[in-house]
Amino acid sequence: MRFLSISLAVLAAGACLTMSAPAGATSTPVVPQAVDGYQVVTLPNANVPNFQRRTVFCPAGKRVIGGGAEAQGPNAVLVGSFPTDGGNGWIGLGRQIGTSTVGISVFAICANA
């Protein structure tokens, strides 16, 4: 089972960035040009000990504006997904029942400071 955690700010921003479509049509989220330096930075999946934090950082000069993490494995549970104290990255951690390791991916949504 796979879990994805996304901050409420990202969900709210995503709702604001979705363009309206006529009835019966589908809509696609759009990133406005007003988000200067928008960039998603990914820390690919890696197996780590249960509860070990994995952190992805924004490039120099950028700040995190959202993010998320994913716990991967048959019994994986995402335990935490939150910004770094300095506001320049995102942290993810999890555990997997019945084993000592878990796969964790982390994503940071960054923009110019």
For each residue, the residues with C-beta under 8 A, 3 or more apart:
1: 74 75 76
2: 70 71 72 76
3: 70 71 76 77 78 94
4: 68 69 70 78
5: 68 69 70 78 81 92
6: 10 11 66 67 68 81
7: 10 11 66 67 68 81 82 83
8: 11 12
9: 12 13 65 66
10: 6 7 13 14 65 66 67 68 109
11: 6 7 8 14 15
12: 8 9 15 16
13: 9 10 16 17 65 66
14: 10 11 17 18 29
15: 11 12 18
16: 12 13
17: 13 14 29 30 31 32
18: 14 15 27 28 29 30
19: 27 28 29 30
20: 27
21: 25 26 27
22: 25
23:
24:
25: 21 22
26: 21
27: 18 19 20 21
28: 18 19
29: 14 17 18 19
30: 17 18 19
31: 17 35 38
32: 17 35
33:
34:
35: 31 32 38 65 111
36: 111 112
37: 61 62 110 111 112
38: 31 35 109 110 111
39: 58 59 62 109 110 111
40: 107 108 109 110
41: 56 57 58 59 107 108 110
42: 56 105 106 107
43: 46 54 55 56 92 105 106 107
44: 105
45: 70 72 103 104 105
46: 43 54 103 104 105
47: 101 102 103
48: 52 54 101 102 103 104
49: 52 100 101
50: 94 95 96 99 100 101 102
51: 79 93 94 95
52: 48 49 93 104
53: 80 91 92 93
54: 43 46 48 69 91 92 93 104 106
55: 43 84 89 90 91 92 106
56: 41 42 43 67 89 90 106 107 108
57: 41 84 88 89 108
58: 39 41 62 63 64 88 89 108 110
59: 39 41 62 110
60:
61: 37 112 113
62: 37 39 58 59 88 110 111 112 113
63: 58 87 88 110 111 112 113
64: 58 67 83 84 87 88 89 90 108 109 110
65: 9 10 13 35 109 110 111
66: 6 7 9 10 13 108 109
67: 6 7 10 56 64 81 83 89 90 106 107 108 109
68: 4 5 6 7 10 81 90 92 106 107
69: 4 5 54 78 80 81 90 91 92 93 94 104 105 106 107
70: 2 3 4 5 45 78 92 104 105 106 107
71: 2 3 76 77 78 79 92 94 95 96 102 103 104
72: 2 45 76 102 103 104 105
73: 76 96 99 101 102 103
74: 1 96
75: 1 96 97 98 99
76: 1 2 3 71 72 73 94 95 96 102 103
77: 3 71 94 95 96 97 102
78: 3 4 5 69 70 71 81 92 93 94
79: 51 71 93 94 95
80: 53 69 91 92 93 94
81: 5 6 7 67 68 69 78 90 91 92 106
82: 7 90 91
83: 7 64 67 87 89 90 91
84: 55 57 64 87 88 89 90 91
85:
86: 89
87: 63 64 83 84
88: 57 58 62 63 64 84
89: 55 56 57 58 64 67 83 84 86 108
90: 55 56 64 67 68 69 81 82 83 84 106 107 108
91: 53 54 55 69 80 81 82 83 84 106
92: 5 43 53 54 55 68 69 70 71 78 80 81 104 105 106
93: 51 52 53 54 69 78 79 80 104
94: 3 50 51 69 71 76 77 78 79 80 102 104
95: 50 51 71 76 77 79 102
96: 50 71 73 74 75 76 77 99 101 102 103
97: 75 77
98: 75
99: 50 73 75 96 102
100: 49 50
101: 47 48 49 50 73 96
102: 47 48 50 71 72 73 76 77 94 95 96 99
103: 45 46 47 48 71 72 73 76 96
104: 45 46 48 52 54 69 70 71 72 92 93 94
105: 42 43 44 45 46 69 70 72 92
106: 42 43 54 55 56 67 68 69 70 81 90 91 92
107: 40 41 42 43 56 67 68 69 70 90
108: 40 41 56 57 58 64 66 67 89 90
109: 10 38 39 40 64 65 66 67
110: 37 38 39 40 41 58 59 62 63 64 65
111: 35 36 37 38 39 62 63 65
112: 36 37 61 62 63
113: 61 62 63
